[in-house]
Amino acid sequence: MKTTSTWLDGNYAPVTEEVTITELEVTGTIPDELSGRLVRIGPNPRTAPDPARYHWFVGDGMVHGVRLRDGRAEWYRNRWVQGDQGEVVNTHVIGVDGRTFALVEAGSQPVELSYELDPIGTCDFDGTLDGAFSAHTHADPVTGDLHCIAYHWAWDHVRHVVLGQDARVRREVRIPVADGPMIHDCAVTDRHIVIFDLPVTFDMAAAAEGFPLPYRWNPGHPARVGLLPLDGGPEDVRWFDAPTCYVFHTLNAYEADGVVTIDLVRHPRMFAGVVNGPSEGDPVLERWTLDPAAGEVRTEVLDDRPQEFPRMDERRSGLRHRYGYGVGLAGDGDRGPILKHDLVAGVTEVHDPGPGRTSLEPVFVPRSPDRDAAEDDGWLLAYVHDAATDRSDVVVLDAGDVTAKPVATVHLPVRVPFGFHGSWIPDR
């Protein structure tokens, strides 16, 4: 096994202070329709870790946010986030029922944040969450409920958890699995939730040696993907043999004539040779087609350039989609440009943020909540790091023309490290 110090270098390095900055400088014009917060989170160790044992996934969480309203960038804030018992929460931030939650998987429960991003405390969704939650939820296109797959090293199962629009858990189903697989993401259609049971599993030997994230590539664990009806029980899961690989993130899934289509980013393997971060070959955008009649999974490469952090117009969650967005990767953890995939035309447009400038995960914001509006009628918002100044901006792109210059750029006098995920949380 080996490690790399990539996850503590450059813009992966932690920042050392919490700050509040008001009335940010803006180049261009922020659209009046943008009223809310662009929030994101990632690892940011409070104290210097041992580079030989540090794993990127377990650094203390820090949330970052920019508040937009009336064509102004009113504030930027960053705050450390931990659970009540010091547990790390560092992977995603979402808004539900007017509340803001920081999320992580595999044990720690969410942390509720104030509007200004100050931690309120660990949250079990008003007593309805029994145990761990997940970093990734996906909206049911019919009910609007949020679905996820939760896991924990001590469980002999994973859990399908359904969070209602009132921020209370209304359903939980326990699905038996072997070996304690790491399941970072899932996908949902209007009829099923998709479960990825892939060969990265809990490793007791690594845990005994004190590795902070004791999950390893396990070639003896068969790769499979399951379909669970949204109202079904564990006996209703239909499992399919899957490619031997690892999947952190799905773009979307949908169903037609009984066939389930899933667009996702596929890694050839994970935590086999490099154990402190994802660095095991190029991840590419693929389409997996689950055909129950044939009992098989068919795969095709949609875009073979290295990439991660796929996002979409979330009004299309669980429904047929045309567009997907992501971040190009340049190797050794380096980020690249913003990508827009037209999955109908089979073309990809690229937004180059400029020399020495690299993008974090782009988030699509629709111009209106109308589900019948054009799928790319809106904006892409992303934090961008400038290596020359070692500061960050928030760029606002016209999603219909991502190759153009930003509609607006919000200039931050600080650096936002590369992290994981975030959301646009509109004002109610």
C-alpha positions as a Markdown table, in Angstrom:
| # | Residue | x | y | z |
|---|---|---|---|---|
| 1 | Met | 0.0 | 0.0 | 0.0 |
| 2 | Lys | 1.1 | 3.5 | -0.6 |
| 3 | Thr | -0.1 | 7.1 | 0.0 |
| 4 | Thr | 0.4 | 10.4 | -1.6 |
| 5 | Ser | 0.6 | 13.9 | 0.0 |
| 6 | Thr | -1.6 | 15.3 | -2.8 |
| 7 | Trp | -4.5 | 15.8 | -0.5 |
| 8 | Leu | -2.6 | 18.3 | 1.7 |
| 9 | Asp | -0.9 | 20.2 | -1.1 |
| 10 | Gly | -1.9 | 23.2 | -3.2 |
| 11 | Asn | -5.6 | 24.0 | -3.0 |
| 12 | Tyr | -6.2 | 20.8 | -1.1 |
| 13 | Ala | -4.4 | 22.4 | 1.9 |
| 14 | Pro | -6.6 | 23.5 | 4.7 |
| 15 | Val | -7.3 | 27.1 | 5.6 |
| 16 | Thr | -6.7 | 28.2 | 9.2 |
| 17 | Glu | -9.4 | 30.8 | 10.0 |
| 18 | Glu | -13.1 | 31.3 | 10.0 |
| 19 | Val | -14.1 | 34.6 | 8.4 |
| 20 | Thr | -17.1 | 36.7 | 7.6 |
| 21 | Ile | -16.8 | 39.1 | 4.7 |
| 22 | Thr | -19.6 | 41.3 | 3.5 |
| 23 | Glu | -20.4 | 43.2 | 0.3 |
| 24 | Leu | -18.1 | 41.2 | -2.1 |
| 25 | Glu | -16.7 | 42.7 | -5.3 |
| 26 | Val | -18.5 | 41.5 | -8.4 |
| 27 | Thr | -17.5 | 41.6 | -12.1 |
| 28 | Gly | -20.4 | 41.5 | -14.5 |
| 29 | Thr | -24.1 | 41.3 | -13.4 |
| 30 | Ile | -25.5 | 38.8 | -11.0 |
| 31 | Pro | -29.0 | 37.7 | -12.3 |
| 32 | Asp | -31.8 | 39.1 | -10.2 |
| 33 | Glu | -33.4 | 35.6 | -10.1 |
| 34 | Leu | -30.5 | 34.4 | -7.9 |
| 35 | Ser | -31.6 | 34.9 | -4.4 |
| 36 | Gly | -30.1 | 32.4 | -1.9 |
| 37 | Arg | -26.9 | 30.7 | -0.9 |
| 38 | Leu | -24.3 | 28.7 | -2.8 |
| 39 | Val | -22.9 | 26.4 | 0.0 |
| 40 | Arg | -20.4 | 23.7 | -0.2 |
| 41 | Ile | -18.3 | 21.6 | 2.3 |
| 42 | Gly | -15.0 | 19.6 | 2.3 |
| 43 | Pro | -12.2 | 18.4 | 4.6 |
| 44 | Asn | -10.2 | 21.0 | 6.4 |
| 45 | Pro | -8.1 | 19.6 | 9.3 |
| 46 | Arg | -8.0 | 21.9 | 12.3 |
| 47 | Thr | -4.5 | 20.7 | 13.2 |
| 48 | Ala | -1.7 | 19.5 | 11.0 |
| 49 | Pro | -2.2 | 15.8 | 10.3 |
| 50 | Asp | 0.5 | 13.2 | 9.6 |
| 51 | Pro | 0.8 | 13.2 | 5.8 |
| 52 | Ala | 1.8 | 9.5 | 5.9 |
| 53 | Arg | -1.5 | 8.5 | 7.5 |
| 54 | Tyr | -3.9 | 11.3 | 6.5 |
| 55 | His | -6.9 | 10.3 | 4.3 |
| 56 | Trp | -8.6 | 13.1 | 2.4 |
| 57 | Phe | -12.1 | 11.8 | 3.3 |
| 58 | Val | -11.7 | 12.1 | 7.1 |
| 59 | Gly | -10.5 | 15.7 | 7.5 |
| 60 | Asp | -12.5 | 18.0 | 9.8 |
| 61 | Gly | -15.4 | 19.5 | 7.8 |
| 62 | Met | -15.5 | 23.2 | 6.8 |
| 63 | Val | -18.6 | 24.7 | 5.2 |
| 64 | His | -18.3 | 27.7 | 2.8 |
| 65 | Gly | -21.1 | 29.9 | 1.5 |
| 66 | Val | -21.9 | 33.0 | -0.6 |
| 67 | Arg | -25.2 | 34.7 | -0.2 |
| 68 | Leu | -26.7 | 36.4 | -3.4 |
| 69 | Arg | -29.6 | 38.8 | -3.4 |
| 70 | Asp | -30.9 | 41.7 | -5.6 |
| 71 | Gly | -27.8 | 41.5 | -7.8 |
| 72 | Arg | -25.4 | 41.7 | -4.9 |
| 73 | Ala | -23.1 | 39.3 | -3.2 |
| 74 | Glu | -24.0 | 40.1 | 0.4 |
| 75 | Trp | -21.5 | 37.8 | 2.2 |
| 76 | Tyr | -19.1 | 35.0 | 2.3 |
| 77 | Arg | -18.7 | 32.8 | 5.4 |
| 78 | Asn | -16.8 | 29.7 | 6.3 |
| 79 | Arg | -17.2 | 27.6 | 9.5 |
| 80 | Trp | -15.8 | 24.4 | 10.8 |
| 81 | Val | -18.5 | 21.7 | 11.2 |
| 82 | Gln | -18.4 | 18.8 | 13.6 |
| 83 | Gly | -21.1 | 16.6 | 15.3 |
| 84 | Asp | -21.8 | 16.9 | 19.0 |
| 85 | Gln | -19.3 | 14.2 | 19.9 |
| 86 | Gly | -16.6 | 15.5 | 17.6 |
| 87 | Glu | -17.6 | 13.3 | 14.7 |
| 88 | Val | -16.4 | 14.4 | 11.3 |
| 89 | Val | -19.2 | 15.8 | 9.0 |
| 90 | Asn | -17.6 | 17.0 | 5.7 |
| 91 | Thr | -19.2 | 15.7 | 2.5 |
| 92 | His | -22.4 | 17.6 | 1.4 |
| 93 | Val | -24.8 | 20.4 | 2.3 |
| 94 | Ile | -28.5 | 20.4 | 1.4 |
| 95 | Gly | -31.6 | 22.4 | 2.3 |
| 96 | Val | -34.8 | 20.7 | 3.4 |
| 97 | Asp | -38.0 | 22.4 | 4.7 |
| 98 | Gly | -36.2 | 25.7 | 5.1 |
| 99 | Arg | -33.4 | 24.1 | 7.2 |
| 100 | Thr | -29.8 | 23.5 | 6.2 |
| 101 | Phe | -28.0 | 20.2 | 6.9 |
| 102 | Ala | -24.3 | 19.2 | 6.6 |
| 103 | Leu | -24.0 | 15.5 | 5.7 |
| 104 | Val | -21.6 | 12.6 | 5.8 |
| 105 | Glu | -21.9 | 8.8 | 5.4 |
| 106 | Ala | -20.9 | 5.7 | 7.4 |
| 107 | Gly | -21.8 | 6.7 | 11.0 |
| 108 | Ser | -22.1 | 10.4 | 11.9 |
| 109 | Gln | -25.5 | 11.9 | 11.7 |
| 110 | Pro | -26.2 | 15.2 | 10.0 |
| 111 | Val | -25.3 | 18.6 | 11.6 |
| 112 | Glu | -27.9 | 21.3 | 11.3 |
| 113 | Leu | -26.6 | 24.7 | 10.3 |
| 114 | Ser | -28.1 | 28.2 | 10.8 |
| 115 | Tyr | -28.8 | 30.4 | 7.8 |
| 116 | Glu | -25.5 | 32.0 | 8.4 |
| 117 | Leu | -23.8 | 28.5 | 8.4 |
| 118 | Asp | -23.0 | 28.4 | 12.1 |
| 119 | Pro | -23.4 | 24.8 | 13.5 |
| 120 | Ile | -26.5 | 24.3 | 15.6 |
| 121 | Gly | -25.8 | 20.6 | 16.5 |
| 122 | Thr | -26.2 | 17.0 | 15.5 |
| 123 | Cys | -29.6 | 16.3 | 14.0 |
| 124 | Asp | -31.6 | 13.0 | 13.9 |
| 125 | Phe | -34.4 | 14.7 | 11.9 |
| 126 | Asp | -36.5 | 15.3 | 15.0 |
| 127 | Gly | -35.9 | 11.8 | 16.4 |
| 128 | Thr | -36.8 | 9.9 | 13.2 |
| 129 | Leu | -33.3 | 8.9 | 12.1 |
| 130 | Asp | -32.0 | 5.7 | 13.6 |
| 131 | Gly | -28.2 | 5.7 | 13.1 |
| 132 | Ala | -26.2 | 6.7 | 10.1 |
| 133 | Phe | -27.4 | 8.8 | 7.1 |
| 134 | Ser | -25.7 | 9.3 | 3.7 |
| 135 | Ala | -23.8 | 12.0 | 1.9 |
| 136 | His | -26.1 | 11.8 | -1.2 |
| 137 | Thr | -29.9 | 12.0 | -1.5 |
| 138 | His | -31.9 | 11.9 | -4.7 |
| 139 | Ala | -35.4 | 13.2 | -5.1 |
| 140 | Asp | -38.4 | 11.0 | -6.0 |
| 141 | Pro | -39.8 | 12.6 | -9.2 |
| 142 | Val | -43.4 | 11.9 | -8.0 |
| 143 | Thr | -43.4 | 12.7 | -4.3 |
| 144 | Gly | -40.3 | 14.9 | -3.9 |
| 145 | Asp | -39.1 | 12.7 | -1.0 |
| 146 | Leu | -35.4 | 12.3 | -0.7 |
| 147 | His | -34.0 | 8.8 | -1.0 |
| 148 | Cys | -30.6 | 7.5 | 0.1 |
| 149 | Ile | -28.6 | 4.4 | 0.9 |
| 150 | Ala | -26.9 | 4.5 | 4.4 |
| 151 | Tyr | -24.2 | 2.1 | 5.5 |
| 152 | His | -22.0 | 1.5 | 8.6 |
| 153 | Trp | -19.1 | -0.8 | 9.2 |
| 154 | Ala | -20.8 | -2.6 | 12.1 |
| 155 | Trp | -24.1 | -3.4 | 10.2 |
| 156 | Asp | -24.7 | -6.6 | 8.3 |
| 157 | His | -27.0 | -4.6 | 6.0 |
| 158 | Val | -27.4 | -1.3 | 4.3 |
| 159 | Arg | -30.5 | 0.9 | 4.7 |
| 160 | His | -32.8 | 2.5 | 2.2 |
| 161 | Val | -33.8 | 5.7 | 4.0 |
| 162 | Val | -36.6 | 8.0 | 2.8 |
| 163 | Leu | -36.6 | 11.6 | 4.1 |
| 164 | Gly | -39.9 | 13.5 | 3.6 |
| 165 | Gln | -40.1 | 17.1 | 2.5 |
| 166 | Asp | -40.8 | 17.9 | 6.2 |
| 167 | Ala | -37.3 | 16.8 | 7.1 |
| 168 | Arg | -38.5 | 13.7 | 8.9 |
| 169 | Val | -37.6 | 10.1 | 8.0 |
| 170 | Arg | -40.8 | 8.3 | 6.9 |
| 171 | Arg | -39.4 | 5.0 | 5.7 |
| 172 | Glu | -36.5 | 2.7 | 6.4 |
| 173 | Val | -35.7 | -0.7 | 4.8 |
| 174 | Arg | -32.7 | -2.9 | 5.7 |
| 175 | Ile | -31.1 | -4.9 | 2.9 |
| 176 | Pro | -28.7 | -7.7 | 3.9 |
| 177 | Val | -25.2 | -7.4 | 2.3 |
| 178 | Ala | -21.9 | -9.1 | 2.9 |
| 179 | Asp | -18.5 | -7.7 | 3.9 |
| 180 | Gly | -19.6 | -4.1 | 4.8 |
| 181 | Pro | -19.4 | -2.3 | 1.4 |
| 182 | Met | -18.8 | 1.4 | 1.0 |
| 183 | Ile | -21.8 | 2.8 | -0.8 |
| 184 | His | -21.2 | 6.5 | -1.4 |
| 185 | Asp | -24.1 | 7.2 | -3.7 |
| 186 | Cys | -27.3 | 5.7 | -5.2 |
| 187 | Ala | -29.8 | 6.6 | -7.9 |
| 188 | Val | -33.6 | 6.8 | -8.0 |
| 189 | Thr | -36.2 | 6.4 | -10.7 |
| 190 | Asp | -40.0 | 6.9 | -10.5 |
| 191 | Arg | -40.2 | 3.2 | -9.5 |
| 192 | His | -36.9 | 2.0 | -8.0 |
| 193 | Ile | -33.9 | 2.9 | -6.0 |
| 194 | Val | -30.5 | 1.7 | -7.4 |
| 195 | Ile | -28.1 | 0.1 | -4.9 |
| 196 | Phe | -24.3 | -0.2 | -5.8 |
| 197 | Asp | -22.7 | -3.1 | -4.0 |
| 198 | Leu | -19.1 | -2.9 | -5.3 |
| 199 | Pro | -15.8 | -4.3 | -4.2 |
| 200 | Val | -14.6 | -1.6 | -1.7 |
| 201 | Thr | -15.4 | -3.1 | 1.7 |
| 202 | Phe | -14.5 | -2.6 | 5.4 |
| 203 | Asp | -11.1 | -4.0 | 6.2 |
| 204 | Met | -10.6 | -5.2 | 9.8 |
| 205 | Ala | -6.8 | -5.4 | 9.4 |
| 206 | Ala | -6.7 | -1.8 | 8.3 |
| 207 | Ala | -8.9 | -0.8 | 11.2 |
| 208 | Ala | -6.7 | -2.7 | 13.6 |
| 209 | Glu | -3.6 | -0.8 | 12.3 |
| 210 | Gly | -5.3 | 2.5 | 12.9 |
| 211 | Phe | -5.9 | 3.7 | 9.4 |
| 212 | Pro | -8.4 | 6.5 | 9.5 |
| 213 | Leu | -10.6 | 5.1 | 6.7 |
| 214 | Pro | -10.3 | 1.3 | 6.9 |
| 215 | Tyr | -12.0 | 0.5 | 3.5 |
| 216 | Arg | -10.0 | -1.4 | 0.8 |
| 217 | Trp | -10.4 | -2.9 | -2.6 |
| 218 | Asn | -11.7 | -6.4 | -2.2 |
| 219 | Pro | -11.5 | -8.5 | -5.4 |
| 220 | Gly | -13.2 | -11.3 | -3.6 |
| 221 | His | -16.4 | -9.3 | -3.2 |
| 222 | Pro | -18.6 | -9.7 | -6.2 |
| 223 | Ala | -19.7 | -6.5 | -7.9 |
| 224 | Arg | -23.4 | -6.1 | -8.3 |
| 225 | Val | -26.1 | -3.5 | -8.6 |
| 226 | Gly | -29.6 | -3.9 | -7.2 |
| 227 | Leu | -33.1 | -2.6 | -8.0 |
| 228 | Leu | -35.4 | -2.1 | -5.0 |
| 229 | Pro | -39.0 | -1.0 | -5.6 |
| 230 | Leu | -39.6 | 2.3 | -3.8 |
| 231 | Asp | -42.3 | 0.6 | -1.7 |
| 232 | Gly | -40.6 | -2.8 | -1.6 |
| 233 | Gly | -38.9 | -4.8 | 1.1 |
| 234 | Pro | -35.5 | -6.5 | 1.2 |
| 235 | Glu | -36.9 | -9.6 | -0.4 |
| 236 | Asp | -37.9 | -7.5 | -3.5 |
| 237 | Val | -34.4 | -6.4 | -4.4 |
| 238 | Arg | -33.3 | -7.8 | -7.8 |
| 239 | Trp | -29.6 | -8.1 | -8.1 |
| 240 | Phe | -27.5 | -7.9 | -11.4 |
| 241 | Asp | -23.9 | -8.8 | -11.9 |
| 242 | Ala | -22.0 | -5.5 | -12.5 |
| 243 | Pro | -18.6 | -4.6 | -13.9 |
| 244 | Thr | -15.7 | -4.9 | -11.4 |
| 245 | Cys | -15.1 | -1.2 | -10.6 |
| 246 | Tyr | -16.1 | 1.5 | -8.2 |
| 247 | Val | -18.7 | 4.2 | -8.5 |
| 248 | Phe | -18.7 | 7.3 | -6.2 |
| 249 | His | -21.3 | 9.3 | -8.1 |
| 250 | Thr | -24.3 | 9.0 | -10.3 |
| 251 | Leu | -25.5 | 11.7 | -12.6 |
| 252 | Asn | -29.1 | 10.4 | -12.8 |
| 253 | Ala | -31.3 | 7.4 | -13.6 |
| 254 | Tyr | -34.6 | 6.9 | -15.3 |
| 255 | Glu | -36.9 | 4.1 | -16.4 |
| 256 | Ala | -38.7 | 3.2 | -19.7 |
| 257 | Asp | -40.4 | 0.0 | -20.7 |
| 258 | Gly | -39.0 | -1.7 | -17.6 |
| 259 | Val | -35.4 | -0.9 | -18.5 |
| 260 | Val | -33.4 | 1.3 | -16.1 |
| 261 | Thr | -30.8 | 3.6 | -17.5 |
| 262 | Ile | -28.1 | 5.0 | -15.1 |
| 263 | Asp | -25.5 | 7.6 | -16.0 |
| 264 | Leu | -22.5 | 7.6 | -13.7 |
| 265 | Val | -18.8 | 8.1 | -13.2 |
| 266 | Arg | -16.9 | 4.8 | -13.2 |
| 267 | His | -13.5 | 4.3 | -11.5 |
| 268 | Pro | -11.5 | 1.2 | -12.6 |
| 269 | Arg | -10.8 | 0.4 | -8.9 |
| 270 | Met | -10.4 | 2.2 | -5.6 |
| 271 | Phe | -8.1 | 1.9 | -2.5 |
| 272 | Ala | -6.1 | -1.0 | -4.0 |
| 273 | Gly | -2.7 | 0.5 | -4.3 |
| 274 | Val | -3.2 | 4.1 | -3.1 |
| 275 | Val | -5.1 | 4.2 | 0.2 |
| 276 | Asn | -5.4 | 7.8 | 1.2 |
| 277 | Gly | -7.6 | 9.2 | -1.6 |
| 278 | Pro | -9.1 | 8.4 | -5.0 |
| 279 | Ser | -6.1 | 7.8 | -7.3 |
| 280 | Glu | -6.6 | 4.4 | -9.0 |
| 281 | Gly | -7.0 | 5.2 | -12.7 |
| 282 | Asp | -9.0 | 7.7 | -14.8 |
| 283 | Pro | -12.8 | 7.9 | -13.9 |
| 284 | Val | -15.0 | 8.3 | -17.0 |
| 285 | Leu | -18.7 | 9.0 | -17.7 |
| 286 | Glu | -20.6 | 5.8 | -18.5 |
| 287 | Arg | -24.1 | 4.7 | -19.1 |
| 288 | Trp | -25.3 | 1.5 | -17.5 |
| 289 | Thr | -28.5 | -0.1 | -18.8 |
| 290 | Leu | -30.2 | -2.6 | -16.5 |
| 291 | Asp | -32.4 | -4.9 | -18.5 |
| 292 | Pro | -34.5 | -7.2 | -16.2 |
| 293 | Ala | -35.8 | -9.2 | -19.2 |
| 294 | Ala | -32.3 | -10.1 | -20.2 |
| 295 | Gly | -31.0 | -10.2 | -16.7 |
| 296 | Glu | -27.9 | -8.2 | -17.5 |
| 297 | Val | -26.2 | -4.8 | -17.2 |
| 298 | Arg | -24.9 | -3.3 | -20.5 |
| 299 | Thr | -22.4 | -0.5 | -20.3 |
| 300 | Glu | -21.1 | 2.2 | -22.8 |
| 301 | Val | -18.7 | 5.0 | -22.4 |
| 302 | Leu | -20.4 | 8.4 | -22.9 |
| 303 | Asp | -17.2 | 10.5 | -22.5 |
| 304 | Asp | -13.8 | 9.1 | -22.0 |
| 305 | Arg | -12.0 | 12.2 | -20.6 |
| 306 | Pro | -11.1 | 12.0 | -16.9 |
| 307 | Gln | -13.9 | 13.6 | -14.8 |
| 308 | Glu | -15.9 | 13.6 | -11.6 |
| 309 | Phe | -18.6 | 15.4 | -9.6 |
| 310 | Pro | -21.4 | 14.9 | -12.1 |
| 311 | Arg | -24.5 | 17.2 | -11.6 |
| 312 | Met | -27.7 | 17.8 | -13.4 |
| 313 | Asp | -30.9 | 19.9 | -13.4 |
| 314 | Glu | -32.4 | 18.3 | -10.3 |
| 315 | Arg | -35.9 | 19.0 | -11.6 |
| 316 | Arg | -35.2 | 16.0 | -13.8 |
| 317 | Ser | -34.2 | 13.7 | -10.9 |
| 318 | Gly | -35.5 | 10.2 | -11.7 |
| 319 | Leu | -36.7 | 11.2 | -15.1 |
| 320 | Arg | -35.1 | 11.1 | -18.6 |
| 321 | His | -32.5 | 13.8 | -18.8 |
| 322 | Arg | -30.5 | 15.4 | -21.6 |
| 323 | Tyr | -27.7 | 17.4 | -20.0 |
| 324 | Gly | -25.1 | 16.6 | -17.4 |
| 325 | Tyr | -22.3 | 18.8 | -15.9 |
| 326 | Gly | -19.0 | 17.9 | -14.3 |
| 327 | Val | -15.4 | 18.8 | -13.7 |
| 328 | Gly | -12.5 | 17.6 | -15.9 |
| 329 | Leu | -9.6 | 16.1 | -14.1 |
| 330 | Ala | -6.0 | 16.5 | -15.0 |
| 331 | Gly | -4.3 | 13.8 | -13.0 |
| 332 | Asp | -2.9 | 13.5 | -9.5 |
| 333 | Gly | -6.0 | 15.1 | -8.1 |
| 334 | Asp | -5.7 | 18.3 | -10.2 |
| 335 | Arg | -9.0 | 19.8 | -11.3 |
| 336 | Gly | -9.7 | 21.1 | -14.8 |
| 337 | Pro | -12.4 | 22.8 | -16.7 |
| 338 | Ile | -16.2 | 22.6 | -16.4 |
| 339 | Leu | -17.9 | 20.2 | -18.7 |
| 340 | Lys | -21.4 | 20.2 | -20.2 |
| 341 | His | -22.5 | 16.9 | -21.8 |
| 342 | Asp | -25.4 | 16.9 | -24.3 |
| 343 | Leu | -26.3 | 13.2 | -24.0 |
| 344 | Val | -28.8 | 13.4 | -26.8 |
| 345 | Ala | -26.5 | 15.0 | -29.4 |
| 346 | Gly | -23.5 | 13.2 | -28.0 |
| 347 | Val | -21.3 | 16.3 | -27.7 |
| 348 | Thr | -19.5 | 17.9 | -24.8 |
| 349 | Glu | -18.9 | 21.7 | -24.4 |
| 350 | Val | -16.1 | 23.0 | -22.2 |
| 351 | His | -15.8 | 26.1 | -20.1 |
| 352 | Asp | -12.1 | 26.9 | -19.6 |
| 353 | Pro | -11.9 | 29.2 | -16.5 |
| 354 | Gly | -8.5 | 30.5 | -17.6 |
| 355 | Pro | -4.8 | 29.9 | -17.1 |
| 356 | Gly | -4.0 | 28.6 | -13.6 |
| 357 | Arg | -7.7 | 28.6 | -12.7 |
| 358 | Thr | -9.5 | 25.4 | -11.7 |
| 359 | Ser | -13.1 | 24.7 | -10.9 |
| 360 | Leu | -14.8 | 22.9 | -8.1 |
| 361 | Glu | -18.1 | 21.0 | -8.6 |
| 362 | Pro | -20.6 | 23.1 | -10.7 |
| 363 | Val | -24.2 | 23.4 | -9.5 |
| 364 | Phe | -27.1 | 23.9 | -11.9 |
| 365 | Val | -29.7 | 26.6 | -10.8 |
| 366 | Pro | -32.9 | 26.8 | -13.0 |
| 367 | Arg | -34.2 | 30.1 | -14.0 |
| 368 | Ser | -37.6 | 29.1 | -12.6 |
| 369 | Pro | -39.0 | 26.1 | -10.7 |
| 370 | Asp | -41.2 | 25.1 | -13.7 |
| 371 | Arg | -40.4 | 21.5 | -14.4 |
| 372 | Asp | -41.5 | 21.9 | -18.1 |
| 373 | Ala | -38.9 | 24.7 | -18.7 |
| 374 | Ala | -35.9 | 23.9 | -20.9 |
| 375 | Glu | -33.4 | 21.7 | -19.1 |
| 376 | Asp | -30.5 | 24.1 | -19.4 |
| 377 | Asp | -32.5 | 27.3 | -19.0 |
| 378 | Gly | -30.6 | 28.6 | -16.0 |
| 379 | Trp | -27.1 | 29.0 | -14.6 |
| 380 | Leu | -24.1 | 27.0 | -13.5 |
| 381 | Leu | -22.5 | 28.2 | -10.3 |
| 382 | Ala | -19.1 | 27.1 | -9.2 |
| 383 | Tyr | -16.2 | 28.1 | -6.9 |
| 384 | Val | -13.0 | 28.6 | -8.9 |
| 385 | His | -9.5 | 28.7 | -7.5 |
| 386 | Asp | -6.9 | 31.0 | -9.0 |
| 387 | Ala | -3.4 | 29.7 | -8.5 |
| 388 | Ala | -1.7 | 33.0 | -9.3 |
| 389 | Thr | -3.5 | 34.9 | -6.5 |
| 390 | Asp | -4.3 | 31.8 | -4.3 |
| 391 | Arg | -7.8 | 33.2 | -3.9 |
| 392 | Ser | -11.2 | 31.9 | -5.1 |
| 393 | Asp | -14.1 | 33.3 | -7.0 |
| 394 | Val | -17.7 | 32.2 | -7.6 |
| 395 | Val | -18.5 | 32.2 | -11.3 |
| 396 | Val | -22.0 | 32.4 | -12.7 |
| 397 | Leu | -22.3 | 30.8 | -16.2 |
| 398 | Asp | -25.2 | 30.8 | -18.6 |
| 399 | Ala | -25.9 | 27.0 | -18.7 |
| 400 | Gly | -27.2 | 27.4 | -22.2 |
| 401 | Asp | -23.8 | 28.8 | -23.4 |
| 402 | Val | -21.1 | 27.4 | -21.1 |
| 403 | Thr | -18.3 | 28.2 | -23.5 |
| 404 | Ala | -18.9 | 32.0 | -23.0 |
| 405 | Lys | -17.4 | 34.2 | -20.4 |
| 406 | Pro | -19.1 | 34.2 | -17.0 |
| 407 | Val | -22.3 | 36.3 | -16.6 |
| 408 | Ala | -20.8 | 37.3 | -13.3 |
| 409 | Thr | -17.8 | 36.6 | -11.1 |
| 410 | Val | -17.9 | 37.1 | -7.3 |
| 411 | His | -14.4 | 37.8 | -6.0 |
| 412 | Leu | -13.4 | 36.4 | -2.7 |
| 413 | Pro | -10.4 | 37.7 | -0.8 |
| 414 | Val | -9.8 | 34.2 | 0.6 |
| 415 | Arg | -9.2 | 30.7 | -0.7 |
| 416 | Val | -11.8 | 27.9 | -0.8 |
| 417 | Pro | -10.0 | 24.6 | -0.8 |
| 418 | Phe | -11.0 | 21.8 | -3.1 |
| 419 | Gly | -13.6 | 19.8 | -1.3 |
| 420 | Phe | -16.6 | 17.6 | -2.0 |
| 421 | His | -20.2 | 18.7 | -2.6 |
| 422 | Gly | -22.6 | 21.6 | -2.2 |
| 423 | Ser | -25.9 | 23.0 | -3.2 |
| 424 | Trp | -27.7 | 26.2 | -4.3 |
| 425 | Ile | -30.3 | 26.7 | -1.5 |
| 426 | Pro | -32.8 | 29.3 | -2.7 |
| 427 | Asp | -34.5 | 31.6 | -0.3 |
| 428 | Arg | -38.1 | 30.5 | 0.3 |
